[in-house]
Amino acid sequence: MRNGIKAVVLIAISPDNICWFIELKDYRRDRAHPISDLHNEIADKVFDSLAAMLPASFL
């Protein structure tokens, strides 16, 4: 089970319709989240961002 909803910092769409999910993280100061968990944290944020965007695709 997932704990809470997370999202990427920025979603951008290029002129040629490529969607970019941009996540910013400064691990120089944030020691609460080990860098070894970075890939899981980004995957969770992209998943939740896509899930949040899904309803908009039906409009």
PLY file of the C-alpha trace (Angstrom):
ply
format ascii 1.0
element vertex 59
property float x
property float y
property float z
element edge 58
property int vertex1
property int vertex2
end_header
0.00 0.00 0.00
1.23 3.45 -0.86
1.57 6.23 1.70
0.09 9.46 0.43
0.11 11.02 -3.01
3.27 12.49 -4.48
3.84 14.33 -7.73
6.71 15.54 -9.87
7.72 19.18 -9.55
7.06 20.19 -13.15
5.37 18.70 -16.20
6.29 20.30 -19.53
5.13 19.56 -23.07
7.49 20.42 -25.89
6.31 21.85 -29.23
6.65 18.38 -30.78
4.30 16.94 -28.08
6.90 15.22 -25.91
5.90 15.20 -22.24
8.72 15.81 -19.75
8.36 14.96 -16.06
10.90 17.04 -14.16
11.82 16.31 -10.56
14.16 18.54 -8.59
15.88 17.26 -5.49
18.84 18.64 -3.57
20.41 15.70 -1.77
23.29 17.80 -0.51
21.13 19.00 2.39
18.23 16.53 2.61
19.46 13.54 4.59
15.94 12.36 5.49
15.73 10.37 2.23
18.76 8.25 1.35
19.99 8.66 -2.23
19.65 4.89 -2.68
15.85 5.37 -2.60
15.92 7.99 -5.38
14.72 5.69 -8.18
11.73 4.51 -6.10
10.82 8.05 -5.10
10.89 9.29 -8.70
8.92 6.27 -9.95
6.24 6.86 -7.30
5.99 10.54 -8.22
5.69 9.85 -11.96
3.06 7.15 -11.32
0.98 9.47 -9.12
1.35 12.35 -11.58
0.11 10.16 -14.44
-2.78 8.94 -12.30
-3.76 12.54 -11.54
-3.63 13.46 -15.24
-5.76 10.50 -16.38
-9.16 12.09 -15.65
-8.16 15.13 -17.74
-7.69 12.88 -20.77
-11.43 12.17 -20.79
-12.39 15.84 -21.21
0 1
1 2
2 3
3 4
4 5
5 6
6 7
7 8
8 9
9 10
10 11
11 12
12 13
13 14
14 15
15 16
16 17
17 18
18 19
19 20
20 21
21 22
22 23
23 24
24 25
25 26
26 27
27 28
28 29
29 30
30 31
31 32
32 33
33 34
34 35
35 36
36 37
37 38
38 39
39 40
40 41
41 42
42 43
43 44
44 45
45 46
46 47
47 48
48 49
49 50
50 51
51 52
52 53
53 54
54 55
55 56
56 57
57 58
